[in-house]
Amino acid sequence: NTAVLELTVNGQPVRCTASREASLLHLLRNALGLNGPKYGCGLGQCGACTVHVDGVAARACVIPAHGMAGRHITTLEGLAPQALACGTAVRTQGGPGAAARDWHPVQAAFEEAQAAQCGYCLNGMVMQAAALLAREAQPSQERIRAELSGNLCRCGTHVEILRAVTLAAQ
Ligand code: FES
């Protein structure tokens, strides 16, 4: 019950065999080794798995992978302009010695605002905020709150997260 799927992930053409039942999140994490998007609820309700589909924020856990044929997917690993090929950007951006200049402005703002506690929600927060700022360069506080309202943080660092997105918008 598998079929070949072709799509673009972080600027790279990808051709792989995937189960017809597989979610986009499963494909990204298990087949492509892109662990930026996280598995949280698996029900489209927490935002931890957020990626961009043709530039729009989307919940990868509830999107069938085969529905993404021909689409352009961006994960956290491919968010920064200087992102490297799939699977290597994680270490480059997040590892020891990573330079802020290699980050997307939203990632840099989250670091500056120290917006992470456990960090599990950060992929979703960053991807959701980046999609918003791509559409609206300087959103209002109300707009930022509304945009991130579907991204849950159990640590309760929402104040720092809002500050980070505001910083990124300046
Ligand atoms: Fe996809 Fe929660 S894991 S929304």
Backbone and ligand atoms as CSV (ligand in chain L), in Angstrom:
chain,resi,resn,atom,element,x,y,z
A,1,ASN,N,N,0.828,-1.212,0.000
A,1,ASN,CA,C,0.000,0.000,0.000
A,1,ASN,C,C,0.863,1.264,0.000
A,2,THR,N,N,1.922,1.216,-0.783
A,2,THR,CA,C,2.803,2.370,-0.883
A,2,THR,C,C,2.789,2.907,-2.312
A,3,ALA,N,N,3.241,4.111,-2.454
A,3,ALA,CA,C,3.306,4.720,-3.784
A,3,ALA,C,C,4.430,5.748,-3.784
A,4,VAL,N,N,4.921,6.034,-4.976
A,4,VAL,CA,C,5.998,7.018,-5.104
A,4,VAL,C,C,5.407,8.419,-5.013
A,5,LEU,N,N,6.134,9.261,-4.332
A,5,LEU,CA,C,5.692,10.634,-4.089
A,5,LEU,C,C,6.824,11.584,-4.464
A,6,GLU,N,N,6.498,12.625,-5.201
A,6,GLU,CA,C,7.504,13.631,-5.546
A,6,GLU,C,C,7.031,14.994,-5.052
A,7,LEU,N,N,7.899,15.665,-4.343
A,7,LEU,CA,C,7.594,16.999,-3.834
A,7,LEU,C,C,8.910,17.732,-3.613
A,8,THR,N,N,8.833,18.971,-3.186
A,8,THR,CA,C,10.041,19.744,-2.902
A,8,THR,C,C,10.068,20.045,-1.414
A,9,VAL,N,N,11.190,19.729,-0.784
A,9,VAL,CA,C,11.335,19.967,0.650
A,9,VAL,C,C,12.581,20.820,0.879
A,10,ASN,N,N,12.386,21.965,1.469
A,10,ASN,CA,C,13.482,22.898,1.740
A,10,ASN,C,C,14.318,23.169,0.487
A,11,GLY,N,N,13.610,23.321,-0.614
A,11,GLY,CA,C,14.266,23.675,-1.868
A,11,GLY,C,C,14.858,22.499,-2.619
A,12,GLN,N,N,14.787,21.319,-2.029
A,12,GLN,CA,C,15.382,20.140,-2.671
A,12,GLN,C,C,14.276,19.252,-3.243
A,13,PRO,N,N,14.403,18.821,-4.493
A,13,PRO,CA,C,13.434,17.855,-5.003
A,13,PRO,C,C,13.574,16.524,-4.260
A,14,VAL,N,N,12.451,15.975,-3.863
A,14,VAL,CA,C,12.459,14.721,-3.112
A,14,VAL,C,C,11.591,13.717,-3.853
A,15,ARG,N,N,12.110,12.512,-3.998
A,15,ARG,CA,C,11.326,11.418,-4.600
A,15,ARG,C,C,11.454,10.233,-3.656
A,16,CYS,N,N,10.347,9.809,-3.089
A,16,CYS,CA,C,10.435,8.715,-2.138
A,16,CYS,C,C,9.175,7.875,-2.204
A,17,THR,N,N,9.279,6.699,-1.610
A,17,THR,CA,C,8.130,5.801,-1.518
A,17,THR,C,C,7.521,5.960,-0.139
A,18,ALA,N,N,6.224,6.158,-0.100
A,18,ALA,CA,C,5.568,6.372,1.188
A,18,ALA,C,C,4.233,5.649,1.211
A,19,SER,N,N,3.866,5.208,2.397
A,19,SER,CA,C,2.559,4.591,2.602
A,19,SER,C,C,1.477,5.602,2.256
A,20,ARG,N,N,0.375,5.108,1.720
A,20,ARG,CA,C,-0.731,6.012,1.379
A,20,ARG,C,C,-1.386,6.599,2.624
A,21,GLU,N,N,-1.165,5.951,3.775
A,21,GLU,CA,C,-1.752,6.464,5.015
A,21,GLU,C,C,-0.803,7.419,5.742
A,22,ALA,N,N,0.438,7.523,5.291
A,22,ALA,CA,C,1.419,8.315,6.035
A,22,ALA,C,C,1.058,9.796,6.056
A,23,SER,N,N,1.306,10.413,7.189
A,23,SER,CA,C,1.128,11.862,7.277
A,23,SER,C,C,2.383,12.557,6.756
A,24,LEU,N,N,2.230,13.821,6.435
A,24,LEU,CA,C,3.400,14.608,6.023
A,24,LEU,C,C,4.439,14.624,7.139
A,25,LEU,N,N,3.980,14.721,8.384
A,25,LEU,CA,C,4.923,14.746,9.514
A,25,LEU,C,C,5.728,13.452,9.572
A,26,HIS,N,N,5.062,12.344,9.368
A,26,HIS,CA,C,5.755,11.050,9.377
A,26,HIS,C,C,6.799,11.005,8.273
A,27,LEU,N,N,6.427,11.482,7.098
A,27,LEU,CA,C,7.371,11.482,5.980
A,27,LEU,C,C,8.593,12.341,6.305
A,28,LEU,N,N,8.342,13.529,6.818
A,28,LEU,CA,C,9.446,14.449,7.091
A,28,LEU,C,C,10.386,13.889,8.153
A,29,ARG,N,N,9.814,13.421,9.242
A,29,ARG,CA,C,10.646,12.976,10.364
A,29,ARG,C,C,11.263,11.606,10.110
A,30,ASN,N,N,10.445,10.653,9.627
A,30,ASN,CA,C,10.910,9.273,9.566
A,30,ASN,C,C,11.632,8.946,8.271
A,31,ALA,N,N,11.176,9.490,7.154
A,31,ALA,CA,C,11.819,9.161,5.879
A,31,ALA,C,C,12.945,10.137,5.554
A,32,LEU,N,N,12.767,11.416,5.915
A,32,LEU,CA,C,13.744,12.427,5.517
A,32,LEU,C,C,14.633,12.887,6.665
A,33,GLY,N,N,14.348,12.455,7.876
A,33,GLY,CA,C,15.206,12.802,9.013
A,33,GLY,C,C,15.141,14.255,9.406
A,34,LEU,N,N,14.042,14.908,9.080
A,34,LEU,CA,C,13.878,16.319,9.444
A,34,LEU,C,C,13.065,16.378,10.741
A,35,ASN,N,N,13.765,16.580,11.840
A,35,ASN,CA,C,13.131,16.507,13.152
A,35,ASN,C,C,12.775,17.865,13.734
A,36,GLY,N,N,12.868,18.914,12.903
A,36,GLY,CA,C,12.412,20.232,13.366
A,36,GLY,C,C,10.938,20.172,13.743
A,37,PRO,N,N,10.064,19.762,12.827
A,37,PRO,CA,C,8.655,19.611,13.191
A,37,PRO,C,C,8.486,18.492,14.213
A,38,LYS,N,N,7.751,18.807,15.277
A,38,LYS,CA,C,7.608,17.858,16.389
A,38,LYS,C,C,6.245,17.171,16.366
A,39,TYR,N,N,6.219,15.965,16.948
A,39,TYR,CA,C,4.954,15.268,17.137
A,39,TYR,C,C,4.447,15.604,18.534
A,40,GLY,N,N,3.324,16.312,18.578
A,40,GLY,CA,C,2.728,16.644,19.872
A,40,GLY,C,C,1.444,15.880,20.059
A,41,CYS,N,N,0.347,16.443,19.580
A,41,CYS,CA,C,-0.974,15.827,19.774
A,41,CYS,C,C,-1.327,14.848,18.657
A,42,GLY,N,N,-0.794,15.081,17.470
A,42,GLY,CA,C,-1.159,14.227,16.336
A,42,GLY,C,C,-2.569,14.474,15.822
A,43,LEU,N,N,-3.193,15.524,16.309
A,43,LEU,CA,C,-4.596,15.800,15.978
A,43,LEU,C,C,-4.805,17.185,15.372
A,44,GLY,N,N,-3.718,17.863,15.057
A,44,GLY,CA,C,-3.854,19.198,14.478
A,44,GLY,C,C,-4.236,20.276,15.476
A,45,GLN,N,N,-3.996,20.024,16.765
A,45,GLN,CA,C,-4.496,20.964,17.765
A,45,GLN,C,C,-3.430,21.686,18.580
A,46,CYS,N,N,-2.167,21.254,18.475
A,46,CYS,CA,C,-1.157,21.894,19.348
A,46,CYS,C,C,-0.175,22.762,18.575
A,47,GLY,N,N,0.022,22.492,17.299
A,47,GLY,CA,C,0.905,23.310,16.482
A,47,GLY,C,C,2.366,22.908,16.486
A,48,ALA,N,N,2.730,21.889,17.261
A,48,ALA,CA,C,4.146,21.519,17.361
A,48,ALA,C,C,4.728,21.060,16.026
A,49,CYS,N,N,3.887,20.571,15.139
A,49,CYS,CA,C,4.342,19.979,13.875
A,49,CYS,C,C,4.317,20.973,12.713
A,50,THR,N,N,4.138,22.243,12.986
A,50,THR,CA,C,3.889,23.228,11.919
A,50,THR,C,C,5.028,23.301,10.904
A,51,VAL,N,N,4.648,23.287,9.635
A,51,VAL,CA,C,5.565,23.508,8.516
A,51,VAL,C,C,4.895,24.524,7.595
A,52,HIS,N,N,5.597,24.920,6.552
A,52,HIS,CA,C,4.986,25.762,5.532
A,52,HIS,C,C,4.703,24.913,4.296
A,53,VAL,N,N,3.492,25.007,3.798
A,53,VAL,CA,C,3.125,24.371,2.528
A,53,VAL,C,C,2.878,25.500,1.540
A,54,ASP,N,N,3.747,25.604,0.552
A,54,ASP,CA,C,3.688,26.719,-0.398
A,54,ASP,C,C,3.604,28.053,0.346
A,55,GLY,N,N,4.376,28.146,1.426
A,55,GLY,CA,C,4.490,29.408,2.168
A,55,GLY,C,C,3.435,29.630,3.236
A,56,VAL,N,N,2.491,28.718,3.363
A,56,VAL,CA,C,1.411,28.891,4.340
A,56,VAL,C,C,1.618,27.909,5.486
A,57,ALA,N,N,1.480,28.397,6.730
A,57,ALA,CA,C,1.653,27.521,7.888
A,57,ALA,C,C,0.582,26.438,7.888
A,58,ALA,N,N,1.006,25.197,8.166
A,58,ALA,CA,C,0.076,24.064,8.125
A,58,ALA,C,C,0.521,23.010,9.123
A,59,ARG,N,N,-0.442,22.220,9.600
A,59,ARG,CA,C,-0.176,21.175,10.592
A,59,ARG,C,C,0.176,19.868,9.875
A,60,ALA,N,N,1.435,19.517,9.907
A,60,ALA,CA,C,1.912,18.362,9.141
A,60,ALA,C,C,1.364,17.040,9.661
A,61,CYS,N,N,0.920,16.992,10.919
A,61,CYS,CA,C,0.466,15.712,11.483
A,61,CYS,C,C,-0.863,15.267,10.897
A,62,VAL,N,N,-1.637,16.177,10.362
A,62,VAL,CA,C,-2.957,15.797,9.844
A,62,VAL,C,C,-3.051,15.950,8.320
A,63,ILE,N,N,-1.919,16.191,7.683
A,63,ILE,CA,C,-1.902,16.307,6.222
A,63,ILE,C,C,-1.390,15.001,5.632
A,64,PRO,N,N,-2.165,14.352,4.762
A,64,PRO,CA,C,-1.665,13.133,4.113
A,64,PRO,C,C,-0.455,13.461,3.241
A,65,ALA,N,N,0.603,12.696,3.401
A,65,ALA,CA,C,1.823,12.974,2.641
A,65,ALA,C,C,1.548,12.984,1.146
A,66,HIS,N,N,0.718,12.040,0.685
A,66,HIS,CA,C,0.478,11.954,-0.756
A,66,HIS,C,C,-0.321,13.132,-1.294
A,67,GLY,N,N,-0.971,13.858,-0.412
A,67,GLY,CA,C,-1.654,15.068,-0.852
A,67,GLY,C,C,-0.694,16.194,-1.161
A,68,MET,N,N,0.569,16.004,-0.840
A,68,MET,CA,C,1.574,17.043,-1.012
A,68,MET,C,C,2.387,16.887,-2.297
A,69,ALA,N,N,1.982,15.990,-3.166
A,69,ALA,CA,C,2.694,15.801,-4.434
A,69,ALA,C,C,2.779,17.133,-5.178
A,70,GLY,N,N,3.997,17.495,-5.562
A,70,GLY,CA,C,4.196,18.713,-6.336
A,70,GLY,C,C,4.241,19.990,-5.517
A,71,ARG,N,N,4.013,19.888,-4.211
A,71,ARG,CA,C,3.988,21.083,-3.373
A,71,ARG,C,C,5.386,21.398,-2.834
A,72,HIS,N,N,5.534,22.623,-2.352
A,72,HIS,CA,C,6.796,23.058,-1.762
A,72,HIS,C,C,6.633,23.117,-0.244
A,73,ILE,N,N,7.402,22.290,0.444
A,73,ILE,CA,C,7.335,22.216,1.898
A,73,ILE,C,C,8.591,22.867,2.472
A,74,THR,N,N,8.393,23.697,3.487
A,74,THR,CA,C,9.535,24.240,4.220
A,74,THR,C,C,9.406,23.814,5.671
A,75,THR,N,N,10.480,23.259,6.206
A,75,THR,CA,C,10.517,22.914,7.624
A,75,THR,C,C,11.444,23.901,8.324
A,76,LEU,N,N,11.519,23.775,9.631
A,76,LEU,CA,C,12.402,24.654,10.398
A,76,LEU,C,C,13.832,24.616,9.860
A,77,GLU,N,N,14.240,23.442,9.403
A,77,GLU,CA,C,15.610,23.296,8.897
A,77,GLU,C,C,15.851,24.142,7.653
A,78,GLY,N,N,14.789,24.436,6.911
A,78,GLY,CA,C,14.953,25.180,5.663
A,78,GLY,C,C,14.476,26.613,5.764
A,79,LEU,N,N,14.185,27.060,6.959
A,79,LEU,CA,C,13.595,28.391,7.109
A,79,LEU,C,C,14.586,29.513,6.807
A,80,ALA,N,N,15.801,29.376,7.307
A,80,ALA,CA,C,16.796,30.425,7.094
A,80,ALA,C,C,17.233,30.442,5.636
A,81,PRO,N,N,17.514,31.633,5.116
A,81,PRO,CA,C,17.901,31.731,3.697
A,81,PRO,C,C,19.119,30.895,3.353
A,82,GLN,N,N,20.031,30.746,4.326
A,82,GLN,CA,C,21.260,30.009,4.060
A,82,GLN,C,C,21.138,28.544,4.425
A,83,ALA,N,N,19.904,28.065,4.582
A,83,ALA,CA,C,19.718,26.679,5.024
A,83,ALA,C,C,20.414,25.703,4.087
A,84,LEU,N,N,20.949,24.668,4.678
A,84,LEU,CA,C,21.657,23.664,3.905
A,84,LEU,C,C,20.700,22.560,3.495
A,85,ALA,N,N,21.243,21.538,2.894
A,85,ALA,CA,C,20.409,20.422,2.444
A,85,ALA,C,C,19.726,19.744,3.631
A,86,CYS,N,N,18.680,19.037,3.332
A,86,CYS,CA,C,17.898,18.346,4.358
A,86,CYS,C,C,18.811,17.547,5.282
A,87,GLY,N,N,18.539,17.651,6.557
A,87,GLY,CA,C,19.232,16.800,7.513
A,87,GLY,C,C,20.502,17.391,8.071
A,88,THR,N,N,21.050,18.403,7.446
A,88,THR,CA,C,22.294,18.970,7.966
A,88,THR,C,C,22.058,20.335,8.594
A,89,ALA,N,N,20.969,20.999,8.196
A,89,ALA,CA,C,20.751,22.354,8.693
A,89,ALA,C,C,20.451,22.370,10.178
A,90,VAL,N,N,19.873,21.312,10.721
A,90,VAL,CA,C,19.567,21.271,12.147
A,90,VAL,C,C,20.834,21.506,12.940
A,91,ARG,N,N,21.848,20.746,12.613
A,91,ARG,CA,C,23.088,20.857,13.377
A,91,ARG,C,C,23.748,22.213,13.138
A,92,THR,N,N,23.690,22.689,11.913
A,92,THR,CA,C,24.338,23.961,11.596
A,92,THR,C,C,23.685,25.118,12.340
A,93,GLN,N,N,22.332,25.098,12.373
A,93,GLN,CA,C,21.648,26.228,12.987
A,93,GLN,C,C,21.598,26.131,14.494
A,94,GLY,N,N,21.486,24.942,15.015
A,94,GLY,CA,C,21.214,24.820,16.434
A,94,GLY,C,C,22.381,24.316,17.255
A,95,GLY,N,N,23.404,23.841,16.627
A,95,GLY,CA,C,24.489,23.210,17.356
A,95,GLY,C,C,25.460,24.210,17.937
A,96,PRO,N,N,26.435,23.705,18.690
A,96,PRO,CA,C,27.433,24.585,19.279
A,96,PRO,C,C,28.136,25.397,18.202
A,97,GLY,N,N,28.309,26.672,18.456
A,97,GLY,CA,C,29.002,27.521,17.508
A,97,GLY,C,C,28.134,28.054,16.407
A,98,ALA,N,N,26.841,27.710,16.424
A,98,ALA,CA,C,25.958,28.224,15.380
A,98,ALA,C,C,25.931,29.748,15.434
A,99,ALA,N,N,26.027,30.358,14.305
A,99,ALA,CA,C,26.067,31.819,14.261
A,99,ALA,C,C,24.673,32.373,14.024
A,100,ALA,N,N,24.357,33.455,14.728
A,100,ALA,CA,C,23.024,34.050,14.602
A,100,ALA,C,C,22.743,34.449,13.154
A,101,ARG,N,N,23.801,34.761,12.407
A,101,ARG,CA,C,23.575,35.204,11.029
A,101,ARG,C,C,23.023,34.072,10.159
A,102,ASP,N,N,23.155,32.839,10.621
A,102,ASP,CA,C,22.624,31.711,9.863
A,102,ASP,C,C,21.150,31.485,10.142
A,103,TRP,N,N,20.583,32.260,11.047
A,103,TRP,CA,C,19.206,32.047,11.441
A,103,TRP,C,C,18.269,32.970,10.690
A,104,HIS,N,N,17.043,32.528,10.597
A,104,HIS,CA,C,15.949,33.384,10.157
A,104,HIS,C,C,15.749,34.454,11.237
A,105,PRO,N,N,15.317,35.660,10.865
A,105,PRO,CA,C,15.117,36.716,11.874
A,105,PRO,C,C,14.207,36.292,13.032
A,106,VAL,N,N,13.240,35.445,12.771
A,106,VAL,CA,C,12.367,34.982,13.866
A,106,VAL,C,C,13.157,34.091,14.822
A,107,GLN,N,N,14.000,33.234,14.293
A,107,GLN,CA,C,14.825,32.386,15.160
A,107,GLN,C,C,15.766,33.246,15.998
A,108,ALA,N,N,16.380,34.242,15.363
A,108,ALA,CA,C,17.301,35.123,16.094
A,108,ALA,C,C,16.560,35.874,17.200
A,109,ALA,N,N,15.339,36.308,16.913
A,109,ALA,CA,C,14.557,37.042,17.917
A,109,ALA,C,C,14.173,36.131,19.080
A,110,PHE,N,N,13.850,34.890,18.803
A,110,PHE,CA,C,13.530,33.946,19.883
A,110,PHE,C,C,14.752,33.720,20.774
A,111,GLU,N,N,15.921,33.679,20.160
A,111,GLU,CA,C,17.142,33.505,20.951
A,111,GLU,C,C,17.392,34.748,21.793
A,112,GLU,N,N,17.226,35.914,21.182
A,112,GLU,CA,C,17.474,37.170,21.909
A,112,GLU,C,C,16.482,37.333,23.061
A,113,ALA,N,N,15.238,36.944,22.830
A,113,ALA,CA,C,14.216,37.099,23.873
A,113,ALA,C,C,14.236,35.948,24.874
A,114,GLN,N,N,15.115,34.974,24.645
A,114,GLN,CA,C,15.172,33.793,25.530
A,114,GLN,C,C,13.766,33.217,25.707
A,115,ALA,N,N,13.109,32.964,24.589
A,115,ALA,CA,C,11.694,32.619,24.619
A,115,ALA,C,C,11.432,31.132,24.848
A,116,ALA,N,N,12.484,30.333,24.946
A,116,ALA,CA,C,12.261,28.894,25.115
A,116,ALA,C,C,12.377,28.482,26.573
A,117,GLN,N,N,11.532,27.539,26.963
A,117,GLN,CA,C,11.777,26.865,28.241
A,117,GLN,C,C,12.119,25.422,27.891
A,118,CYS,N,N,11.134,24.538,27.752
A,118,CYS,CA,C,11.500,23.175,27.335
A,118,CYS,C,C,11.795,23.128,25.837
A,119,GLY,N,N,11.180,24.032,25.067
A,119,GLY,CA,C,11.496,24.149,23.648
A,119,GLY,C,C,10.651,23.303,22.718
A,120,TYR,N,N,9.776,22.473,23.260
A,120,TYR,CA,C,9.050,21.549,22.380
A,120,TYR,C,C,8.105,22.278,21.426
A,121,CYS,N,N,7.548,23.383,21.866
A,121,CYS,CA,C,6.599,24.124,21.017
A,121,CYS,C,C,7.298,25.055,20.035
A,122,LEU,N,N,8.615,25.238,20.206
A,122,LEU,CA,C,9.295,26.315,19.476
A,122,LEU,C,C,9.218,26.174,17.968
A,123,ASN,N,N,9.341,24.939,17.460
A,123,ASN,CA,C,9.225,24.779,16.010
A,123,ASN,C,C,7.936,25.414,15.505
A,124,GLY,N,N,6.843,25.069,16.166
A,124,GLY,CA,C,5.552,25.577,15.720
A,124,GLY,C,C,5.446,27.076,15.887
A,125,MET,N,N,5.918,27.578,17.003
A,125,MET,CA,C,5.856,29.028,17.243
A,125,MET,C,C,6.648,29.785,16.169
A,126,VAL,N,N,7.849,29.310,15.906
A,126,VAL,CA,C,8.722,29.981,14.937
A,126,VAL,C,C,8.138,29.898,13.524
A,127,MET,N,N,7.672,28.722,13.142
A,127,MET,CA,C,7.144,28.557,11.787
A,127,MET,C,C,5.854,29.354,11.596
A,128,GLN,N,N,5.001,29.355,12.622
A,128,GLN,CA,C,3.754,30.117,12.533
A,128,GLN,C,C,4.062,31.607,12.434
A,129,ALA,N,N,4.988,32.086,13.279
A,129,ALA,CA,C,5.330,33.506,13.278
A,129,ALA,C,C,6.005,33.910,11.964
A,130,ALA,N,N,6.869,33.058,11.443
A,130,ALA,CA,C,7.561,33.378,10.186
A,130,ALA,C,C,6.567,33.504,9.039
A,131,ALA,N,N,5.552,32.635,9.035
A,131,ALA,CA,C,4.535,32.718,7.977
A,131,ALA,C,C,3.734,34.011,8.107
A,132,LEU,N,N,3.440,34.390,9.348
A,132,LEU,CA,C,2.718,35.648,9.565
A,132,LEU,C,C,3.539,36.842,9.070
A,133,LEU,N,N,4.820,36.885,9.476
A,133,LEU,CA,C,5.647,38.046,9.123
A,133,LEU,C,C,5.944,38.102,7.623
A,134,ALA,N,N,5.863,36.971,6.957
A,134,ALA,CA,C,6.042,36.985,5.496
A,134,ALA,C,C,4.853,37.662,4.819
A,135,ARG,N,N,3.695,37.574,5.469
A,135,ARG,CA,C,2.483,38.196,4.911
A,135,ARG,C,C,2.326,39.635,5.386
A,136,GLU,N,N,2.651,39.857,6.671
A,136,GLU,CA,C,2.472,41.175,7.296
A,136,GLU,C,C,3.760,41.524,8.019
A,137,ALA,N,N,4.462,42.519,7.531
A,137,ALA,CA,C,5.772,42.843,8.105
A,137,ALA,C,C,5.658,43.339,9.540
A,138,GLN,N,N,4.628,44.094,9.856
A,138,GLN,CA,C,4.512,44.667,11.200
A,138,GLN,C,C,3.101,44.458,11.759
A,139,PRO,N,N,2.806,43.232,12.136
A,139,PRO,CA,C,1.471,42.944,12.675
A,139,PRO,C,C,1.290,43.553,14.062
A,140,SER,N,N,0.048,43.825,14.405
A,140,SER,CA,C,-0.265,44.345,15.742
A,140,SER,C,C,-0.113,43.231,16.775
A,141,GLN,N,N,-0.079,43.615,18.060
A,141,GLN,CA,C,-0.033,42.614,19.122
A,141,GLN,C,C,-1.249,41.689,19.050
A,142,GLU,N,N,-2.391,42.275,18.749
A,142,GLU,CA,C,-3.605,41.466,18.659
A,142,GLU,C,C,-3.490,40.448,17.525
A,143,ARG,N,N,-2.905,40.891,16.438
A,143,ARG,CA,C,-2.735,40.009,15.273
A,143,ARG,C,C,-1.773,38.869,15.606
A,144,ILE,N,N,-0.680,39.200,16.302
A,144,ILE,CA,C,0.294,38.160,16.677
A,144,ILE,C,C,-0.365,37.157,17.623
A,145,ARG,N,N,-1.094,37.665,18.602
A,145,ARG,CA,C,-1.773,36.776,19.547
A,145,ARG,C,C,-2.755,35.862,18.825
A,146,ALA,N,N,-3.516,36.430,17.909
A,146,ALA,CA,C,-4.499,35.630,17.183
A,146,ALA,C,C,-3.806,34.559,16.342
A,147,GLU,N,N,-2.702,34.949,15.694
A,147,GLU,CA,C,-1.993,34.006,14.820
A,147,GLU,C,C,-1.416,32.834,15.617
A,148,LEU,N,N,-0.927,33.117,16.830
A,148,LEU,CA,C,-0.288,32.074,17.631
A,148,LEU,C,C,-1.251,31.374,18.586
A,149,SER,N,N,-2.517,31.729,18.513
A,149,SER,CA,C,-3.468,31.179,19.483
A,149,SER,C,C,-3.636,29.666,19.343
A,150,GLY,N,N,-3.314,29.125,18.187
A,150,GLY,CA,C,-3.429,27.680,17.995
A,150,GLY,C,C,-2.150,26.928,18.284
A,151,ASN,N,N,-1.123,27.638,18.746
A,151,ASN,CA,C,0.152,27.004,19.103
A,151,ASN,C,C,0.249,26.979,20.623
A,152,LEU,N,N,0.293,25.790,21.170
A,152,LEU,CA,C,0.238,25.648,22.624
A,152,LEU,C,C,1.638,25.521,23.225
A,153,CYS,N,N,1.825,26.189,24.376
A,153,CYS,CA,C,3.076,26.089,25.138
A,153,CYS,C,C,2.705,25.704,26.562
A,154,ARG,N,N,3.102,24.505,26.960
A,154,ARG,CA,C,2.711,24.037,28.301
A,154,ARG,C,C,3.585,24.640,29.386
A,155,CYS,N,N,4.750,25.175,29.015
A,155,CYS,CA,C,5.592,25.813,30.032
A,155,CYS,C,C,5.047,27.177,30.423
A,156,GLY,N,N,4.274,27.783,29.550
A,156,GLY,CA,C,3.713,29.091,29.862
A,156,GLY,C,C,4.637,30.254,29.569
A,157,THR,N,N,5.471,30.148,28.534
A,157,THR,CA,C,6.381,31.250,28.204
A,157,THR,C,C,5.771,32.172,27.143
A,158,HIS,N,N,4.470,32.295,27.160
A,158,HIS,CA,C,3.804,33.072,26.115
A,158,HIS,C,C,4.254,34.531,26.072
A,159,VAL,N,N,4.533,35.102,27.233
A,159,VAL,CA,C,4.948,36.509,27.249
A,159,VAL,C,C,6.265,36.677,26.487
A,160,GLU,N,N,7.219,35.780,26.743
A,160,GLU,CA,C,8.506,35.861,26.049
A,160,GLU,C,C,8.337,35.567,24.552
A,161,ILE,N,N,7.450,34.650,24.248
A,161,ILE,CA,C,7.210,34.312,22.838
A,161,ILE,C,C,6.628,35.516,22.096
A,162,LEU,N,N,5.685,36.178,22.707
A,162,LEU,CA,C,5.108,37.384,22.076
A,162,LEU,C,C,6.171,38.457,21.918
A,163,ARG,N,N,7.045,38.569,22.919
A,163,ARG,CA,C,8.125,39.559,22.829
A,163,ARG,C,C,9.064,39.212,21.664
A,164,ALA,N,N,9.333,37.936,21.507
A,164,ALA,CA,C,10.229,37.508,20.424
A,164,ALA,C,C,9.638,37.839,19.053
A,165,VAL,N,N,8.372,37.565,18.884
A,165,VAL,CA,C,7.747,37.845,17.581
A,165,VAL,C,C,7.690,39.349,17.335
A,166,THR,N,N,7.441,40.102,18.383
A,166,THR,CA,C,7.439,41.571,18.251
A,166,THR,C,C,8.831,42.064,17.859
A,167,LEU,N,N,9.856,41.486,18.485
A,167,LEU,CA,C,11.247,41.843,18.139
A,167,LEU,C,C,11.529,41.543,16.668
A,168,ALA,N,N,11.101,40.383,16.225
A,168,ALA,CA,C,11.352,39.976,14.846
A,168,ALA,C,C,10.675,40.888,13.848
A,169,ALA,N,N,9.589,41.499,14.275
A,169,ALA,CA,C,8.818,42.361,13.361
A,169,ALA,C,C,9.399,43.762,13.284
A,170,GLN,N,N,10.397,44.081,14.108
A,170,GLN,CA,C,10.934,45.451,14.115
A,170,GLN,C,C,12.032,45.644,13.069
L,1,FES,FE1,FE,0.341,18.375,14.826
L,1,FES,FE2,FE,-0.188,18.755,17.434
L,1,FES,S1,S,1.276,17.418,16.510
L,1,FES,S2,S,-0.923,19.895,15.733
